Amino acid sequence: MTRDLKFFYFGNQCPHNCYLLARVKTYAFRERVRLHLFDLSEDPRPAAEYRIFSPTMLLANDEYRWHGPFTSEFITSLLEGEVEPSGQTVNQSEIVVRGELSAVDHKSVLSTSNTCAGSSDEGLCRGKSEWVHGILESHGLSNLGYIHKYGGKCVGGAELLPSEVVPYPIPDKSKKNAYLTCSYLSDDKHDYKTHPLEALRDNLRYAGFATLSVAASKDVAFPNGPSWWFEKKGFVDKGMLINEDLQNAEIHYLQLDLARASRE
């Protein structure tokens, strides 16, 4: 039986991308599996063809789709079809925590290593730091959102890109639309997402953007879920983008009218 892997990644937009790329390459070489690599930052067309709305996707045998981190053992399970649908349900607290905010740039993004990569080793975010630097320079931006720190540690953030930079097949690619790439983190006791999102919303309006959009799952954490949290913040659900069966993720496209939000 032919074993085939396709790995799609949005440059180094996510700290996971670099080590996941190395992991899938090593696995394919060791296990003699055919591997196809697609960097969506260089060619966004595969994102439209395969309906991708996250910074990484692994596709096994053109059947099993998986977004986010994976182990070598999990790759084997995908290839053998021995996987069951799963998804991390979000118990979203409404207790807003307001710590210190710092702009997302190539230096500050190193502090997200523990939150985003699960390690205090800032080296895991070096690739993202270089990627952020390139985006800021090429598009004349001062920052890509806000990092939220509490007790001296990164606990969350709200990161964006101009929609025309995003490789995903989102409905609105206009220059006046900003796209929320990451909104993190929260649990059943703390809401660390509201504070940076509010700051981002106000900053975008003064920067000349008219709308802010996001792709979010209705019920589970991947990606940016739950979507009802955004609706409470004034976002309007514009419809379903795709249903990722393996992760129980019904992903919707939501958009916020920045002018209207400022009046409410």
Secondary structure as the mmCIF struct_conf table of DSSP 4:
data_model
#
loop_
_struct_conf.conf_type_id
_struct_conf.id
_struct_conf.beg_label_comp_id
_struct_conf.beg_label_asym_id
_struct_conf.beg_label_seq_id
_struct_conf.end_label_comp_id
_struct_conf.end_label_asym_id
_struct_conf.end_label_seq_id
STRN STRN1 ASP A 4 TYR A 9
TURN_TY1_P TURN_TY1_P1 GLY A 11 ASN A 12
BEND BEND1 GLN A 13 CYS A 14
TURN_TY1_P TURN_TY1_P2 PRO A 15 PRO A 15
HELX_RH_AL_P HELX_RH_AL_P1 HIS A 16 GLU A 31
TURN_TY1_P TURN_TY1_P3 ARG A 32 ARG A 32
STRN STRN2 ARG A 34 ASP A 39
TURN_TY1_P TURN_TY1_P4 LEU A 40 GLU A 42
HELX_RH_AL_P HELX_RH_AL_P2 ARG A 45 TYR A 50
TURN_TY1_P TURN_TY1_P5 ARG A 51 ARG A 51
BEND BEND2 SER A 54 PRO A 55
STRN STRN3 THR A 56 ALA A 60
TURN_TY1_P TURN_TY1_P6 ASN A 61 GLU A 63
STRN STRN4 TYR A 64 HIS A 67
BEND BEND3 GLY A 68 GLY A 68
HELX_RH_AL_P HELX_RH_AL_P3 SER A 72 LEU A 79
TURN_TY1_P TURN_TY1_P7 GLU A 80 GLY A 81
STRN STRN5 THR A 89 THR A 89
STRN STRN6 VAL A 96 VAL A 96
STRN STRN7 GLU A 100 ALA A 103
TURN_TY1_P TURN_TY1_P8 HIS A 106 LYS A 107
HELX_RH_3T_P HELX_RH_3T_P1 SER A 108 THR A 112
HELX_RH_PI_P HELX_RH_PI_P1 SER A 113 ALA A 117
BEND BEND4 GLY A 118 SER A 120
HELX_RH_3T_P HELX_RH_3T_P2 GLU A 122 CYS A 125
HELX_RH_AL_P HELX_RH_AL_P4 ARG A 126 HIS A 139
TURN_TY1_P TURN_TY1_P9 GLY A 140 GLY A 140
BEND BEND5 SER A 142 SER A 142
BEND BEND6 LEU A 144 LEU A 144
STRN STRN8 GLY A 145 TYR A 150
TURN_TY1_P TURN_TY1_P10 GLY A 151 GLY A 152
STRN STRN9 LYS A 153 PRO A 162
HELX_RH_3T_P HELX_RH_3T_P3 SER A 163 VAL A 165
BEND BEND7 TYR A 168 TYR A 168
BEND BEND8 PRO A 171 PRO A 171
TURN_TY1_P TURN_TY1_P11 LYS A 175 LYS A 176
STRN STRN10 ASN A 177 TYR A 184
STRN STRN11 SER A 186 SER A 186
BEND BEND9 ASP A 188 LYS A 189
STRN STRN12 ASP A 191 ASP A 191
BEND BEND10 LYS A 193 LYS A 193
HELX_RH_AL_P HELX_RH_AL_P5 THR A 194 TYR A 206
TURN_TY1_P TURN_TY1_P12 ALA A 207 GLY A 208
STRN STRN13 THR A 211 SER A 217
BEND BEND11 LYS A 218 ASP A 219
STRN STRN14 VAL A 220 VAL A 220
BEND BEND12 ALA A 221 ALA A 221
TURN_TY1_P TURN_TY1_P13 PHE A 222 ASN A 224
HELX_RH_AL_P HELX_RH_AL_P6 SER A 227 LYS A 232
TURN_TY1_P TURN_TY1_P14 LYS A 233 GLY A 234
STRN STRN15 VAL A 236 GLU A 244
HELX_RH_3T_P HELX_RH_3T_P4 ASP A 245 GLN A 247
TURN_TY1_P TURN_TY1_P15 ASN A 248 ASN A 248
STRN STRN16 ALA A 249 ASP A 257
HELX_RH_AL_P HELX_RH_AL_P7 LEU A 258 ARG A 263
#
